């Protein structure tokens, strides 16, 4: 058994792990045949060619380098250096143990340094596999973040994302302690229960201030403690789980998610009590005769209490001139369209045809069409102008408007099987457009 590589009978399993075979031998296989298969597998696993293939496969998937007999990994190497306005060049070293060292317990950490702010940041992770169906994840970190973004997302240090708007100098330093129980239940149901303590300190140009009739009070930091429970149903999904990260190679019949967060005032210095509800649903629709696919994602959320703006919904605005992110609003300004209730949709149409096919019949370039929408409201109880004791909105922060935000894209994908090129247009005033690229390594 390998608790950190859930294979689901993946043909990659022989490459990715030494402790799990592709599938069980057929019931009719004779004893000599079983012995022969076992010997072939053993010889393969100890061959130099097999080990090199294993290293290459793991590096292509998670960009990590195996050392000391696959017991440790260095990386992701793509996260070693990046660039942003506050830190300048961000240098990062990361490493983790693997299931070869201990198949029930995995540890990892990174240390980062900014050449401009001259400050160190770090993260320490611990993952305990109680069984194949139950995992415990624990993290402790101190790092810069953009309010509204999930600091536990470890994809932000990728080098090519340095081309994106990184939030300028409007950031906060967050100290986070996080613990989560993840349980895989029957009928493709996943349950997660977590607790998180966060100390959020404004840095750079970001300030937390409360203005009253007589004075302006500066808040040094925002402290919260919350618990959360979430459910996910994804029937017929096929994936491999490597070092705690999921790589999907067969999308589910549908993907339904529900999450509820509870903030507790007075616990471990927490300053606010709140409840936040999230709901999302997505599904892929195949077009007739394998001509293409439509992906539809709908999400919504509501904050039930009065909270300062770092706890409001802040949509993922990219504002990059180069990098296209399918799941983000690429022409939405950072800190724009802040809300306490929203409804969003993301529709993508992929057609297995392009005009080039007329001249080059064997090319596999695809045509992409997409539309993203965002609507909602910011109630008066969460507007500093209408409600007391809330953090002031700085000039870069703006509530969501009365009209829905609309963003469309058209372009071509699967260029050289990894490149995508899109023309993106913002329908809402002020109108914007851009030509963007993205890279995706096919699994």
SEVONU-732546 format. One record per residue (C-alpha): residue number from 1; z, y, x negated. Coordinates in pm, 1 decimal, always signed. Layout:
residues N
(NUM, (Z, Y, X)),
...
***
This chain:
residues 443
(1, (+0.0, +0.0, +0.0)),
(2, (-61.8, +356.7, -105.9)),
(3, (+129.9, +610.9, +97.4)),
(4, (-55.4, +909.7, -46.1)),
(5, (-409.0, +783.6, +22.9)),
(6, (-458.2, +695.8, +388.1)),
(7, (-800.2, +537.9, +365.2)),
(8, (-889.5, +430.7, +720.1)),
(9, (-1115.6, +166.5, +560.1)),
(10, (-1303.1, +433.6, +367.3)),
(11, (-1566.4, +301.3, +124.9)),
(12, (-1425.8, +549.8, -125.5)),
(13, (-1090.9, +374.5, -137.2)),
(14, (-1180.4, +150.5, -432.2)),
(15, (-1265.9, +460.3, -633.2)),
(16, (-975.7, +679.7, -526.2)),
(17, (-684.1, +443.6, -573.7)),
(18, (-602.6, +129.2, -766.3)),
(19, (-359.3, +3.2, -505.7)),
(20, (-577.3, -26.6, -198.4)),
(21, (-897.9, -221.0, -151.0)),
(22, (-1186.5, -125.0, +75.6)),
(23, (-1103.9, -384.1, +339.9)),
(24, (-935.6, -719.2, +378.9)),
(25, (-1144.3, -1028.9, +292.4)),
(26, (-1315.6, -1197.7, +581.5)),
(27, (-1109.3, -1464.8, +750.9)),
(28, (-1374.5, -1723.9, +671.5)),
(29, (-1373.2, -1651.8, +298.2)),
(30, (-1283.8, -1960.2, +97.1)),
(31, (-1006.5, -1969.4, -160.8)),
(32, (-1245.2, -1979.4, -462.4)),
(33, (-1433.3, -1681.4, -316.5)),
(34, (-1108.1, -1488.9, -271.8)),
(35, (-1012.3, -1561.9, -632.8)),
(36, (-1353.8, -1445.1, -749.9)),
(37, (-1327.8, -1121.6, -548.9)),
(38, (-979.6, -1055.9, -685.9)),
(39, (-1099.4, -1109.0, -1042.9)),
(40, (-1397.8, -878.7, -992.2)),
(41, (-1173.9, -608.0, -855.0)),
(42, (-923.4, -646.4, -1138.2)),
(43, (-1197.5, -634.0, -1401.6)),
(44, (-1348.4, -325.6, -1237.4)),
(45, (-1017.8, -138.8, -1223.4)),
(46, (-956.1, -194.0, -1595.7)),
(47, (-1305.7, -101.8, -1710.5)),
(48, (-1384.0, +232.4, -1872.1)),
(49, (-1670.6, +292.1, -1629.1)),
(50, (-1441.4, +243.5, -1329.8)),
(51, (-1178.7, +480.4, -1468.7)),
(52, (-1440.6, +746.5, -1541.0)),
(53, (-1580.9, +709.0, -1189.2)),
(54, (-1231.3, +737.8, -1045.3)),
(55, (-1160.6, +1055.9, -1241.1)),
(56, (-1492.9, +1207.8, -1135.7)),
(57, (-1439.9, +1128.3, -766.5)),
(58, (-1088.9, +1274.9, -760.3)),
(59, (-1199.5, +1585.8, -951.6)),
(60, (-1486.9, +1650.4, -709.5)),
(61, (-1248.0, +1626.6, -413.9)),
(62, (-940.9, +1816.0, -534.6)),
(63, (-1054.5, +1974.5, -865.4)),
(64, (-771.9, +1814.2, -1062.1)),
(65, (-766.8, +1645.1, -1400.5)),
(66, (-580.6, +1315.7, -1441.9)),
(67, (-365.2, +1265.8, -1752.8)),
(68, (-127.1, +1003.5, -1892.7)),
(69, (-275.3, +706.2, -1712.2)),
(70, (-325.9, +884.5, -1379.5)),
(71, (+49.8, +947.9, -1353.3)),
(72, (+7.8, +1326.3, -1359.8)),
(73, (-257.2, +1575.9, -1256.0)),
(74, (-333.5, +1926.5, -1380.3)),
(75, (-492.0, +2173.6, -1142.5)),
(76, (-668.4, +2253.7, -922.2)),
(77, (-864.6, +2390.4, -1217.2)),
(78, (-1057.2, +2619.8, -979.7)),
(79, (-726.7, +2803.1, -917.8)),
(80, (-654.5, +2874.9, -1285.0)),
(81, (-782.7, +3233.3, -1284.6)),
(82, (-852.6, +3477.8, -1001.6)),
(83, (-860.2, +3851.9, -947.5)),
(84, (-698.3, +4089.5, -695.9)),
(85, (-607.1, +4456.4, -675.5)),
(86, (-230.9, +4424.8, -715.8)),
(87, (-203.9, +4155.2, -983.9)),
(88, (-521.2, +4223.7, -1175.5)),
(89, (-615.3, +3893.4, -1333.3)),
(90, (-396.3, +3620.3, -1187.2)),
(91, (-338.7, +3330.3, -1427.8)),
(92, (-201.4, +3009.5, -1282.1)),
(93, (-98.0, +2670.7, -1419.5)),
(94, (-27.3, +2385.6, -1176.9)),
(95, (+57.8, +2019.8, -1211.5)),
(96, (+185.2, +1733.1, -996.9)),
(97, (+279.4, +1368.6, -1013.6)),
(98, (+72.6, +1096.8, -845.7)),
(99, (+140.2, +774.3, -659.2)),
(100, (+84.5, +582.9, -984.3)),
(101, (+415.3, +722.2, -1112.3)),
(102, (+594.0, +677.1, -779.7)),
(103, (+415.4, +582.9, -458.3)),
(104, (+702.0, +707.0, -236.9)),
(105, (+774.2, +1041.5, -404.2)),
(106, (+543.4, +1313.4, -529.6)),
(107, (+640.0, +1643.7, -692.5)),
(108, (+429.5, +1941.9, -787.6)),
(109, (+461.5, +2301.4, -902.1)),
(110, (+268.8, +2606.0, -1014.7)),
(111, (+350.9, +2913.7, -1220.0)),
(112, (+138.1, +3227.9, -1184.6)),
(113, (+131.8, +3556.6, -1374.8)),
(114, (-39.0, +3887.6, -1295.0)),
(115, (-172.1, +4091.9, -1584.9)),
(116, (-135.2, +4417.4, -1386.4)),
(117, (+201.9, +4379.6, -1212.0)),
(118, (+349.5, +4186.5, -1509.4)),
(119, (+535.0, +3956.0, -1267.9)),
(120, (+574.7, +3578.7, -1246.2)),
(121, (+534.3, +3382.2, -921.9)),
(122, (+604.5, +3015.4, -863.7)),
(123, (+606.6, +2727.7, -618.6)),
(124, (+777.1, +2386.5, -622.3)),
(125, (+678.0, +2105.9, -380.9)),
(126, (+832.2, +1770.4, -297.7)),
(127, (+666.2, +1511.4, -73.8)),
(128, (+851.4, +1196.0, +25.6)),
(129, (+659.6, +917.3, +197.6)),
(130, (+914.1, +735.6, +409.9)),
(131, (+640.2, +506.1, +536.3)),
(132, (+268.4, +519.0, +599.1)),
(133, (+337.0, +704.3, +925.4)),
(134, (+619.7, +936.7, +817.6)),
(135, (+628.3, +1204.5, +549.8)),
(136, (+872.2, +1478.0, +449.9)),
(137, (+737.7, +1793.2, +281.8)),
(138, (+966.3, +2044.5, +108.7)),
(139, (+853.3, +2366.8, -59.4)),
(140, (+1026.7, +2654.0, -235.8)),
(141, (+816.5, +2947.3, -351.5)),
(142, (+812.2, +3311.6, -446.3)),
(143, (+472.6, +3480.5, -435.4)),
(144, (+272.3, +3774.8, -303.6)),
(145, (+121.3, +3754.0, +42.6)),
(146, (-61.6, +3958.0, +305.9)),
(147, (+150.2, +4000.0, +623.1)),
(148, (+16.0, +3775.2, +893.9)),
(149, (-122.4, +3517.5, +650.2)),
(150, (+37.8, +3179.3, +586.6)),
(151, (+171.9, +3186.5, +232.2)),
(152, (+186.3, +2805.6, +233.8)),
(153, (-195.9, +2799.7, +237.3)),
(154, (-285.5, +2711.9, -121.5)),
(155, (-659.0, +2795.5, -106.5)),
(156, (-636.1, +3167.9, -175.0)),
(157, (-644.7, +3140.4, -557.2)),
(158, (-996.0, +2992.9, -568.7)),
(159, (-1199.9, +3198.7, -815.0)),
(160, (-1497.3, +3273.2, -589.2)),
(161, (-1260.7, +3417.0, -325.4)),
(162, (-1181.3, +3698.0, -568.4)),
(163, (-1500.4, +3854.7, -434.8)),
(164, (-1318.3, +3902.7, -105.1)),
(165, (-1102.8, +4195.7, -0.4)),
(166, (-759.8, +4073.1, -108.7)),
(167, (-557.2, +4326.9, +88.0)),
(168, (-561.6, +4600.3, -176.1)),
(169, (-207.4, +4693.7, -269.6)),
(170, (-71.5, +4639.8, +83.0)),
(171, (+116.7, +4320.2, +14.0)),
(172, (+466.4, +4175.1, +27.7)),
(173, (+666.8, +3948.2, -199.6)),
(174, (+785.5, +3648.4, +0.0)),
(175, (+1060.5, +3404.1, -92.2)),
(176, (+1020.3, +3095.6, +124.9)),
(177, (+1216.4, +2774.2, +172.1)),
(178, (+1027.7, +2528.0, +391.0)),
(179, (+1095.1, +2172.7, +511.1)),
(180, (+876.3, +1963.1, +740.4)),
(181, (+875.0, +1616.5, +891.9)),
(182, (+527.0, +1484.3, +968.3)),
(183, (+494.4, +1177.2, +1186.4)),
(184, (+172.6, +996.1, +1283.1)),
(185, (+212.5, +845.1, +1629.0)),
(186, (-10.7, +608.2, +1827.3)),
(187, (-315.5, +735.7, +2016.0)),
(188, (-421.3, +972.4, +1734.3)),
(189, (-115.6, +1196.5, +1788.9)),
(190, (+49.1, +1383.5, +1500.0)),
(191, (+391.9, +1543.2, +1536.7)),
(192, (+534.1, +1802.7, +1296.6)),
(193, (+884.6, +1947.8, +1301.4)),
(194, (+971.4, +2216.6, +1048.1)),
(195, (+1222.3, +2482.1, +943.6)),
(196, (+1148.2, +2789.8, +733.5)),
(197, (+1356.0, +3069.5, +581.5)),
(198, (+1165.1, +3376.1, +458.5)),
(199, (+1268.8, +3694.6, +277.0)),
(200, (+975.9, +3936.7, +296.6)),
(201, (+987.8, +4242.2, +65.3)),
(202, (+712.9, +4509.2, +79.2)),
(203, (+530.1, +4580.4, -246.1)),
(204, (+267.7, +4825.0, -363.3)),
(205, (+161.9, +5062.8, -85.5)),
(206, (+318.3, +4852.0, +189.8)),
(207, (+636.9, +4997.9, +339.9)),
(208, (+878.0, +4889.7, +612.6)),
(209, (+1017.8, +5199.3, +782.8)),
(210, (+1180.0, +5276.2, +1116.8)),
(211, (+1145.2, +5629.9, +1249.7)),
(212, (+1395.3, +5762.2, +1503.5)),
(213, (+1441.4, +6107.1, +1654.2)),
(214, (+1664.4, +6223.3, +1370.2)),
(215, (+1570.4, +6024.1, +1061.4)),
(216, (+1342.5, +5776.3, +890.2)),
(217, (+1505.7, +5456.8, +767.1)),
(218, (+1350.2, +5245.3, +490.8)),
(219, (+1391.5, +4868.9, +528.9)),
(220, (+1416.1, +4690.1, +196.8)),
(221, (+1321.2, +4346.2, +328.4)),
(222, (+1263.8, +4140.8, +643.4)),
(223, (+1456.2, +3813.1, +672.7)),
(224, (+1369.1, +3543.4, +925.0)),
(225, (+1472.7, +3186.9, +996.1)),
(226, (+1262.5, +2977.4, +1230.9)),
(227, (+1205.7, +2623.1, +1344.5)),
(228, (+873.9, +2494.8, +1474.0)),
(229, (+730.4, +2196.9, +1652.1)),
(230, (+360.1, +2116.2, +1681.0)),
(231, (+142.3, +1842.8, +1824.6)),
(232, (-214.9, +1750.2, +1733.4)),
(233, (-440.9, +1501.2, +1908.7)),
(234, (-760.4, +1404.2, +1723.8)),
(235, (-909.3, +1075.9, +1853.8)),
(236, (-1146.7, +878.8, +1630.5)),
(237, (-1094.4, +1104.7, +1328.7)),
(238, (-1158.1, +942.2, +990.3)),
(239, (-1018.3, +1093.2, +673.1)),
(240, (-866.5, +1026.9, +334.9)),
(241, (-537.7, +1182.5, +228.6)),
(242, (-517.7, +1267.7, -139.7)),
(243, (-205.6, +1433.1, -283.6)),
(244, (-109.5, +1558.4, +62.0)),
(245, (-447.3, +1713.5, +139.5)),
(246, (-675.1, +1579.2, +410.4)),
(247, (-1049.4, +1527.7, +355.0)),
(248, (-1231.1, +1457.2, +681.0)),
(249, (-1552.5, +1255.4, +667.6)),
(250, (-1577.8, +1180.3, +1040.5)),
(251, (-1479.0, +1453.1, +1284.7)),
(252, (-1264.7, +1360.9, +1585.9)),
(253, (-1395.4, +1326.7, +1938.2)),
(254, (-1196.9, +1644.6, +2006.9)),
(255, (-911.7, +1832.5, +1838.5)),
(256, (-625.8, +1966.2, +2052.5)),
(257, (-327.3, +2147.2, +1900.4)),
(258, (-9.3, +2300.8, +2040.8)),
(259, (+261.9, +2478.8, +1845.5)),
(260, (+589.8, +2649.5, +1931.8)),
(261, (+799.9, +2857.2, +1689.4)),
(262, (+1161.1, +2963.9, +1749.1)),
(263, (+1317.0, +3247.7, +1547.7)),
(264, (+1698.1, +3261.4, +1532.4)),
(265, (+1884.0, +3588.0, +1477.1)),
(266, (+2195.4, +3572.0, +1260.8)),
(267, (+2111.9, +3237.3, +1095.8)),
(268, (+2098.6, +3267.6, +714.1)),
(269, (+2065.8, +3645.6, +746.5)),
(270, (+1778.8, +3632.3, +995.8)),
(271, (+1725.1, +3966.8, +1167.7)),
(272, (+1516.6, +3873.7, +1472.6)),
(273, (+1510.3, +3631.1, +1761.8)),
(274, (+1165.0, +3536.0, +1887.9)),
(275, (+940.8, +3269.8, +2038.4)),
(276, (+573.0, +3230.6, +1947.7)),
(277, (+330.5, +2992.9, +2118.8)),
(278, (-6.6, +2877.8, +1979.4)),
(279, (-274.3, +2663.1, +2142.1)),
(280, (-620.5, +2563.2, +2018.7)),
(281, (-895.6, +2319.8, +2113.0)),
(282, (-1219.1, +2229.6, +1935.4)),
(283, (-1503.9, +1987.3, +1991.3)),
(284, (-1839.3, +1896.8, +1840.8)),
(285, (-2139.6, +1842.2, +2068.5)),
(286, (-2440.8, +1653.9, +1932.9)),
(287, (-2783.5, +1776.1, +2039.3)),
(288, (-3042.8, +1523.0, +2164.3)),
(289, (-3246.1, +1320.1, +1914.0)),
(290, (-3018.0, +1421.8, +1626.4)),
(291, (-3166.7, +1772.3, +1625.4)),
(292, (-2836.9, +1943.5, +1556.2)),
(293, (-2478.6, +2004.3, +1655.1)),
(294, (-2268.0, +2264.6, +1835.5)),
(295, (-1908.0, +2324.7, +1725.9)),
(296, (-1680.2, +2508.9, +1970.9)),
(297, (-1328.8, +2628.7, +1890.8)),
(298, (-1104.8, +2818.0, +2134.2)),
(299, (-757.5, +2939.7, +2040.1)),
(300, (-488.6, +3154.4, +2196.3)),
(301, (-135.9, +3268.9, +2131.1)),
(302, (+149.3, +3473.5, +2272.4)),
(303, (+459.9, +3634.3, +2127.0)),
(304, (+728.8, +3649.0, +2392.4)),
(305, (+970.9, +3892.5, +2229.7)),
(306, (+993.3, +4230.0, +2061.6)),
(307, (+915.8, +4189.2, +1688.5)),
(308, (+810.1, +4409.7, +1391.6)),
(309, (+442.1, +4410.3, +1294.8)),
(310, (+465.8, +4146.7, +1013.9)),
(311, (+548.9, +3891.7, +1287.6)),
(312, (+260.3, +3993.1, +1516.1)),
(313, (-75.4, +3816.9, +1527.5)),
(314, (-286.7, +3963.3, +1246.0)),
(315, (-633.9, +3804.8, +1257.1)),
(316, (-790.7, +3668.5, +940.6)),
(317, (-1019.9, +3955.4, +843.9)),
(318, (-1226.9, +3894.6, +534.4)),
(319, (-1425.3, +4214.3, +480.2)),
(320, (-1605.2, +4050.9, +189.6)),
(321, (-1945.6, +4173.4, +87.6)),
(322, (-2041.3, +3834.8, -50.8)),
(323, (-1838.1, +3533.4, +67.1)),
(324, (-1888.2, +3398.8, +419.7)),
(325, (-1593.8, +3215.8, +578.4)),
(326, (-1684.3, +3021.3, +896.0)),
(327, (-1326.0, +3034.0, +1028.6)),
(328, (-1263.3, +3405.8, +962.3)),
(329, (-1383.8, +3736.4, +1104.5)),
(330, (-1596.7, +3837.7, +809.2)),
(331, (-1650.7, +4203.1, +908.1)),
(332, (-1310.1, +4270.0, +1062.1)),
(333, (-1092.9, +4505.7, +858.9)),
(334, (-768.4, +4368.7, +723.5)),
(335, (-474.9, +4462.3, +950.4)),
(336, (-719.4, +4544.5, +1231.0)),
(337, (-681.4, +4414.0, +1588.7)),
(338, (-307.0, +4341.8, +1567.4)),
(339, (-177.4, +4186.5, +1891.5)),
(340, (+105.2, +3995.4, +2058.1)),
(341, (-132.0, +3803.0, +2286.0)),
(342, (-488.0, +3694.0, +2206.2)),
(343, (-776.4, +3470.5, +2306.4)),
(344, (-1037.3, +3382.7, +2043.6)),
(345, (-1351.1, +3171.8, +2030.5)),
(346, (-1579.4, +3053.5, +1751.7)),
(347, (-1911.8, +2889.9, +1842.9)),
(348, (-2144.8, +2753.5, +1573.5)),
(349, (-2487.0, +2599.8, +1631.8)),
(350, (-2644.5, +2395.6, +1352.6)),
(351, (-3010.4, +2295.7, +1394.0)),
(352, (-3161.1, +2034.2, +1163.7)),
(353, (-3474.6, +2242.1, +1120.4)),
(354, (-3589.4, +2555.8, +942.0)),
(355, (-3923.0, +2738.1, +914.7)),
(356, (-3960.2, +2597.6, +563.7)),
(357, (-4002.5, +2251.7, +715.7)),
(358, (-4352.2, +2356.6, +826.3)),
(359, (-4453.6, +2390.2, +461.3)),
(360, (-4208.2, +2143.1, +302.2)),
(361, (-4160.6, +1857.3, +551.1)),
(362, (-3905.6, +1673.3, +335.0)),
(363, (-3661.6, +1962.6, +291.3)),
(364, (-3324.2, +1930.4, +470.2)),
(365, (-3240.4, +2300.1, +514.0)),
(366, (-3061.1, +2372.4, +840.8)),
(367, (-3058.8, +2679.8, +1065.4)),
(368, (-2717.3, +2823.3, +1159.4)),
(369, (-2632.4, +3046.6, +1455.4)),
(370, (-2281.2, +3163.6, +1536.9)),
(371, (-2074.8, +3392.2, +1757.4)),
(372, (-1706.7, +3483.3, +1720.1)),
(373, (-1502.7, +3670.5, +1979.4)),
(374, (-1150.2, +3810.9, +1986.3)),
(375, (-971.8, +3974.2, +2278.9)),
(376, (-610.1, +4041.0, +2368.0)),
(377, (-348.4, +4309.7, +2390.2)),
(378, (-50.6, +4463.7, +2217.2)),
(379, (+217.5, +4526.7, +2478.9)),
(380, (+420.9, +4846.6, +2476.4)),
(381, (+736.6, +4662.1, +2373.8)),
(382, (+574.4, +4596.7, +2033.4)),
(383, (+427.4, +4944.3, +1980.4)),
(384, (+647.2, +5171.7, +1764.4)),
(385, (+536.7, +5473.4, +1968.8)),
(386, (+676.2, +5316.9, +2288.2)),
(387, (+966.3, +5105.4, +2163.6)),
(388, (+1258.0, +5191.5, +1934.6)),
(389, (+1366.2, +5013.7, +1616.5)),
(390, (+1021.7, +4879.2, +1524.3)),
(391, (+851.7, +4914.5, +1186.0)),
(392, (+610.4, +5208.5, +1178.7)),
(393, (+240.1, +5124.4, +1171.5)),
(394, (+82.3, +5244.4, +848.8)),
(395, (-263.9, +5400.4, +860.5)),
(396, (-438.0, +5071.1, +786.5)),
(397, (-273.3, +4895.3, +1084.2)),
(398, (-440.2, +4927.3, +1424.9)),
(399, (-374.2, +4749.1, +1757.8)),
(400, (-641.8, +4539.6, +1922.4)),
(401, (-877.2, +4741.4, +2142.8)),
(402, (-955.9, +4713.8, +2512.7)),
(403, (-1302.4, +4569.3, +2447.2)),
(404, (-1346.2, +4224.8, +2285.7)),
(405, (-1442.4, +4209.2, +1919.6)),
(406, (-1780.9, +4038.7, +1873.6)),
(407, (-1933.3, +3911.5, +1549.6)),
(408, (-2256.9, +3714.1, +1516.8)),
(409, (-2433.7, +3538.4, +1232.2)),
(410, (-2768.2, +3373.6, +1165.5)),
(411, (-2878.8, +3200.3, +848.8)),
(412, (-2965.3, +2883.8, +664.7)),
(413, (-2743.9, +2606.3, +533.4)),
(414, (-2764.0, +2284.4, +335.0)),
(415, (-2967.5, +2464.7, +68.3)),
(416, (-2963.2, +2227.2, -229.4)),
(417, (-2710.0, +2040.2, -9.0)),
(418, (-2428.0, +2286.9, -87.4)),
(419, (-2538.0, +2651.2, -40.0)),
(420, (-2528.5, +2853.0, +282.2)),
(421, (-2678.1, +3200.4, +337.2)),
(422, (-2591.2, +3411.4, +646.4)),
(423, (-2671.8, +3751.1, +790.5)),
(424, (-2356.3, +3873.7, +969.1)),
(425, (-2343.5, +4157.8, +1223.9)),
(426, (-2047.6, +4331.3, +1385.8)),
(427, (-2125.8, +4439.8, +1744.0)),
(428, (-1812.5, +4651.3, +1783.4)),
(429, (-1794.7, +5014.0, +1665.1)),
(430, (-1811.8, +5086.4, +1376.6)),
(431, (-2114.6, +4859.8, +1346.6)),
(432, (-2147.0, +4669.0, +1020.5)),
(433, (-2377.7, +4407.2, +871.2)),
(434, (-2389.7, +4204.2, +553.4)),
(435, (-2566.1, +3914.0, +385.9)),
(436, (-2313.2, +3655.3, +268.3)),
(437, (-2311.9, +3321.7, +89.9)),
(438, (-2078.9, +3023.0, +88.2)),
(439, (-2056.8, +2693.4, -95.9)),
(440, (-1955.9, +2357.1, +44.8)),
(441, (-1942.8, +2030.7, -145.8)),
(442, (-2059.9, +1749.8, +84.6)),
(443, (-1827.1, +1447.9, +101.5)),
***
